[in-house]
């Protein structure tokens, strides 16, 4: 490297414009990053080609990372775009299921009159399942804090139900394999 009349104790940020212009004649053999020496003149065409190739590769890989990230974000956004609507519809689904359970005690003629509730529930659940909604099956399964919310514990009717869900107070749901509502359950102890 060529020696200049620069005070070695001074930092690069303390250099004046005149001193920077004096330093512009630097040998190219030790320069690997253009950002280290902002006013470097590259005399070798091979070195210039290598620097430009490196810039191109970095820019290309940065663009590829950006493309992958935006594609992933867009896919995730599309899968959960309807989350707010689905979460707001869950109480309606619960009410429909309660109404259908209440119809089990009706006579045959009364059941035929309110058969529409069951049809509406099936259609609504079919539409929501197309958007990625899945209900959790909790009863008889081992309690899992990732998907269940324990409301209370009761003595298990049999020893094999200890630590398992024995009743479901409120059904839990997944939307695109993500929990949108935890199942509220009763655990056997």
KAFENHU-V90556 format. One record per residue. N is the residue number from 1. RES is the residue in three letters. PHI is phi in whole degrees, -180 to 180 (NA if undefined). PSI is psi in radians with two decimals (* if undefined). D_LAST is the distance of its C-alpha to the last C-alpha in Angstrom with 2 decimals. Layout:
BEGIN
n->N res->RES phi->PHI psi->PSI d_last->D_LAST
n->N res->RES phi->PHI psi->PSI d_last->D_LAST
END
This chain:
BEGIN
n->1 res->UNK phi->NA psi->2.55 d_last->78.91
n->2 res->UNK phi->-78 psi->2.46 d_last->81.80
n->3 res->UNK phi->-91 psi->2.44 d_last->82.11
n->4 res->UNK phi->-120 psi->2.99 d_last->82.63
n->5 res->UNK phi->-87 psi->1.12 d_last->83.71
n->6 res->UNK phi->-118 psi->2.39 d_last->80.22
n->7 res->UNK phi->-69 psi->2.08 d_last->78.93
n->8 res->UNK phi->-67 psi->-0.32 d_last->76.13
n->9 res->UNK phi->-82 psi->-0.25 d_last->74.30
n->10 res->UNK phi->-77 psi->2.51 d_last->73.89
n->11 res->UNK phi->-82 psi->2.81 d_last->70.71
n->12 res->UNK phi->-61 psi->-0.53 d_last->70.93
n->13 res->UNK phi->-76 psi->-0.30 d_last->69.99
n->14 res->UNK phi->-89 psi->-0.06 d_last->72.92
n->15 res->UNK phi->-74 psi->2.51 d_last->75.54
n->16 res->UNK phi->-84 psi->2.98 d_last->78.09
n->17 res->UNK phi->-63 psi->-0.64 d_last->79.06
n->18 res->UNK phi->-65 psi->-0.74 d_last->82.26
n->19 res->UNK phi->-68 psi->-0.61 d_last->80.49
n->20 res->UNK phi->-65 psi->-0.70 d_last->78.04
n->21 res->UNK phi->-68 psi->-0.54 d_last->80.96
n->22 res->UNK phi->-68 psi->-0.49 d_last->82.54
n->23 res->UNK phi->-85 psi->-0.05 d_last->79.41
n->24 res->UNK phi->-69 psi->-0.23 d_last->79.38
n->25 res->UNK phi->-96 psi->1.41 d_last->81.37
n->26 res->UNK phi->-113 psi->2.48 d_last->78.62
n->27 res->UNK phi->-68 psi->2.52 d_last->78.70
n->28 res->UNK phi->-89 psi->-0.08 d_last->76.18
n->29 res->UNK phi->-71 psi->-0.48 d_last->75.19
n->30 res->UNK phi->-98 psi->-0.10 d_last->72.44
n->31 res->UNK phi->-86 psi->2.14 d_last->70.98
n->32 res->UNK phi->-119 psi->-0.38 d_last->67.72
n->33 res->UNK phi->-129 psi->2.23 d_last->66.18
n->34 res->UNK phi->-66 psi->-0.52 d_last->68.28
n->35 res->UNK phi->-70 psi->-0.35 d_last->66.18
n->36 res->UNK phi->-71 psi->-0.65 d_last->67.18
n->37 res->UNK phi->-125 psi->1.70 d_last->70.86
n->38 res->UNK phi->-66 psi->-0.39 d_last->71.33
n->39 res->UNK phi->-117 psi->0.72 d_last->75.08
n->40 res->UNK phi->-85 psi->2.34 d_last->75.38
n->41 res->UNK phi->-101 psi->2.14 d_last->78.06
n->42 res->UNK phi->-93 psi->2.12 d_last->77.23
n->43 res->UNK phi->-98 psi->-0.43 d_last->80.41
n->44 res->UNK phi->-88 psi->2.22 d_last->79.11
n->45 res->UNK phi->-65 psi->-0.58 d_last->78.32
n->46 res->UNK phi->-65 psi->-0.73 d_last->75.82
n->47 res->UNK phi->-66 psi->-0.74 d_last->73.94
n->48 res->UNK phi->-62 psi->-0.73 d_last->74.01
n->49 res->UNK phi->-63 psi->-0.74 d_last->72.73
n->50 res->UNK phi->-64 psi->-0.74 d_last->69.87
n->51 res->UNK phi->-64 psi->-0.78 d_last->68.89
n->52 res->UNK phi->-67 psi->-0.65 d_last->68.99
n->53 res->UNK phi->-65 psi->-0.73 d_last->67.01
n->54 res->UNK phi->-63 psi->-0.77 d_last->64.32
n->55 res->UNK phi->-59 psi->-0.76 d_last->64.18
n->56 res->UNK phi->-63 psi->-0.79 d_last->63.93
n->57 res->UNK phi->-63 psi->-0.75 d_last->61.08
n->58 res->UNK phi->-64 psi->-0.75 d_last->59.11
n->59 res->UNK phi->-65 psi->-0.74 d_last->59.75
n->60 res->UNK phi->-63 psi->-0.80 d_last->58.82
n->61 res->UNK phi->-68 psi->-0.59 d_last->55.51
n->62 res->UNK phi->-64 psi->-0.73 d_last->54.72
n->63 res->UNK phi->-66 psi->-0.73 d_last->55.43
n->64 res->UNK phi->-62 psi->-0.74 d_last->53.26
n->65 res->UNK phi->-63 psi->-0.73 d_last->50.31
n->66 res->UNK phi->-62 psi->-0.77 d_last->50.97
n->67 res->UNK phi->-63 psi->-0.79 d_last->51.16
n->68 res->UNK phi->-63 psi->-0.75 d_last->47.86
n->69 res->UNK phi->-65 psi->-0.77 d_last->46.10
n->70 res->UNK phi->-69 psi->-0.61 d_last->47.49
n->71 res->UNK phi->-65 psi->-0.76 d_last->46.69
n->72 res->UNK phi->-64 psi->-0.78 d_last->43.05
n->73 res->UNK phi->-63 psi->-0.73 d_last->42.87
n->74 res->UNK phi->-65 psi->-0.74 d_last->44.57
n->75 res->UNK phi->-64 psi->-0.76 d_last->42.24
n->76 res->UNK phi->-64 psi->-0.70 d_last->39.14
n->77 res->UNK phi->-64 psi->-0.74 d_last->40.79
n->78 res->UNK phi->-66 psi->-0.62 d_last->41.57
n->79 res->UNK phi->-71 psi->-0.57 d_last->38.03
n->80 res->UNK phi->-111 psi->0.25 d_last->36.55
n->81 res->UNK phi->-64 psi->-0.56 d_last->39.56
n->82 res->UNK phi->-93 psi->0.19 d_last->38.00
n->83 res->UNK phi->-58 psi->-0.83 d_last->34.69
n->84 res->UNK phi->-62 psi->-0.75 d_last->35.61
n->85 res->UNK phi->-64 psi->-0.79 d_last->36.75
n->86 res->UNK phi->-64 psi->-0.75 d_last->33.68
n->87 res->UNK phi->-61 psi->-0.67 d_last->31.33
n->88 res->UNK phi->-71 psi->-0.43 d_last->33.46
n->89 res->UNK phi->-85 psi->-0.28 d_last->33.28
n->90 res->UNK phi->-58 psi->-0.75 d_last->29.49
n->91 res->UNK phi->-62 psi->-0.57 d_last->29.30
n->92 res->UNK phi->-66 psi->-0.72 d_last->32.10
n->93 res->UNK phi->-63 psi->-0.76 d_last->30.25
n->94 res->UNK phi->-59 psi->-0.77 d_last->27.20
n->95 res->UNK phi->-64 psi->-0.71 d_last->29.66
n->96 res->UNK phi->-62 psi->-0.73 d_last->31.35
n->97 res->UNK phi->-65 psi->-0.67 d_last->28.17
n->98 res->UNK phi->-65 psi->-0.71 d_last->27.36
n->99 res->UNK phi->-64 psi->-0.69 d_last->30.98
n->100 res->UNK phi->-67 psi->-0.69 d_last->30.82
n->101 res->UNK phi->-65 psi->-0.65 d_last->27.75
n->102 res->UNK phi->-68 psi->-0.47 d_last->29.69
n->103 res->UNK phi->-72 psi->-0.27 d_last->32.66
n->104 res->UNK phi->-64 psi->-0.44 d_last->30.94
n->105 res->UNK phi->-89 psi->-0.01 d_last->31.79
n->106 res->UNK phi->-83 psi->2.83 d_last->35.44
n->107 res->UNK phi->-75 psi->2.97 d_last->38.32
n->108 res->UNK phi->-62 psi->-0.70 d_last->39.96
n->109 res->UNK phi->-69 psi->-0.65 d_last->42.80
n->110 res->UNK phi->-70 psi->-0.61 d_last->40.60
n->111 res->UNK phi->-63 psi->-0.68 d_last->38.42
n->112 res->UNK phi->-66 psi->-0.56 d_last->41.62
n->113 res->UNK phi->-71 psi->-0.53 d_last->42.61
n->114 res->UNK phi->-111 psi->0.34 d_last->39.48
n->115 res->UNK phi->-62 psi->-0.38 d_last->39.08
n->116 res->UNK phi->-62 psi->-0.54 d_last->40.20
n->117 res->UNK phi->-58 psi->-0.77 d_last->36.84
n->118 res->UNK phi->-65 psi->-0.72 d_last->35.30
n->119 res->UNK phi->-64 psi->-0.76 d_last->38.30
n->120 res->UNK phi->-63 psi->-0.75 d_last->38.05
n->121 res->UNK phi->-62 psi->-0.78 d_last->34.36
n->122 res->UNK phi->-64 psi->-0.74 d_last->35.14
n->123 res->UNK phi->-65 psi->-0.79 d_last->38.12
n->124 res->UNK phi->-62 psi->-0.79 d_last->36.35
n->125 res->UNK phi->-66 psi->-0.62 d_last->33.45
n->126 res->UNK phi->-63 psi->-0.76 d_last->36.14
n->127 res->UNK phi->-65 psi->-0.79 d_last->38.02
n->128 res->UNK phi->-69 psi->-0.56 d_last->35.03
n->129 res->UNK phi->-67 psi->-0.54 d_last->33.92
n->130 res->UNK phi->-66 psi->-0.49 d_last->37.46
n->131 res->UNK phi->-84 psi->-0.09 d_last->36.94
n->132 res->UNK phi->110 psi->0.14 d_last->33.87
n->133 res->UNK phi->-81 psi->2.29 d_last->31.00
n->134 res->UNK phi->-134 psi->2.40 d_last->28.06
n->135 res->UNK phi->-87 psi->2.66 d_last->24.93
n->136 res->UNK phi->-88 psi->2.46 d_last->21.51
n->137 res->UNK phi->-102 psi->1.90 d_last->19.68
n->138 res->UNK phi->-109 psi->-0.57 d_last->15.99
n->139 res->UNK phi->-64 psi->2.25 d_last->14.36
n->140 res->UNK phi->86 psi->-0.09 d_last->12.98
n->141 res->UNK phi->-95 psi->2.76 d_last->13.54
n->142 res->UNK phi->-64 psi->2.41 d_last->11.74
n->143 res->UNK phi->-63 psi->2.26 d_last->11.03
n->144 res->UNK phi->-129 psi->2.04 d_last->14.44
n->145 res->UNK phi->-67 psi->-0.28 d_last->15.63
n->146 res->UNK phi->-74 psi->-0.43 d_last->19.11
n->147 res->UNK phi->-129 psi->-0.23 d_last->18.71
n->148 res->UNK phi->-114 psi->2.64 d_last->15.61
n->149 res->UNK phi->-123 psi->2.03 d_last->15.21
n->150 res->UNK phi->-77 psi->2.18 d_last->11.85
n->151 res->UNK phi->-89 psi->-0.82 d_last->12.81
n->152 res->UNK phi->-159 psi->3.03 d_last->9.83
n->153 res->UNK phi->-124 psi->2.44 d_last->6.13
n->154 res->UNK phi->-126 psi->2.72 d_last->5.87
n->155 res->UNK phi->-61 psi->2.33 d_last->4.89
n->156 res->UNK phi->-70 psi->2.39 d_last->5.38
n->157 res->UNK phi->-65 psi->-0.47 d_last->9.17
n->158 res->UNK phi->-140 psi->2.71 d_last->9.76
n->159 res->UNK phi->-63 psi->-0.44 d_last->8.78
n->160 res->UNK phi->-76 psi->-0.19 d_last->10.17
n->161 res->UNK phi->-96 psi->0.08 d_last->7.83
n->162 res->UNK phi->-67 psi->2.26 d_last->4.92
n->163 res->UNK phi->81 psi->0.04 d_last->5.90
n->164 res->UNK phi->-108 psi->2.86 d_last->8.14
n->165 res->UNK phi->-78 psi->2.15 d_last->9.66
n->166 res->UNK phi->-105 psi->-0.32 d_last->9.71
n->167 res->UNK phi->-153 psi->2.64 d_last->12.42
n->168 res->UNK phi->-118 psi->2.02 d_last->15.13
n->169 res->UNK phi->-80 psi->-0.77 d_last->16.81
n->170 res->UNK phi->-139 psi->2.28 d_last->19.57
n->171 res->UNK phi->-70 psi->2.49 d_last->20.69
n->172 res->UNK phi->-99 psi->2.78 d_last->21.36
n->173 res->UNK phi->-138 psi->2.60 d_last->24.71
n->174 res->UNK phi->-110 psi->2.53 d_last->26.65
n->175 res->UNK phi->-127 psi->1.96 d_last->30.37
n->176 res->UNK phi->54 psi->0.85 d_last->32.17
n->177 res->UNK phi->64 psi->0.32 d_last->29.03
n->178 res->UNK phi->-117 psi->2.41 d_last->28.19
n->179 res->UNK phi->-71 psi->2.16 d_last->25.30
n->180 res->UNK phi->-107 psi->-0.33 d_last->26.97
n->181 res->UNK phi->-151 psi->2.20 d_last->23.98
n->182 res->UNK phi->-74 psi->2.53 d_last->20.32
n->183 res->UNK phi->-77 psi->2.23 d_last->18.01
n->184 res->UNK phi->-90 psi->2.03 d_last->16.12
n->185 res->UNK phi->-130 psi->2.86 d_last->12.74
n->186 res->UNK phi->-110 psi->2.30 d_last->9.60
n->187 res->UNK phi->-107 psi->2.48 d_last->6.39
n->188 res->UNK phi->-83 psi->2.36 d_last->3.79
n->189 res->UNK phi->-121 psi->* d_last->0.00
END
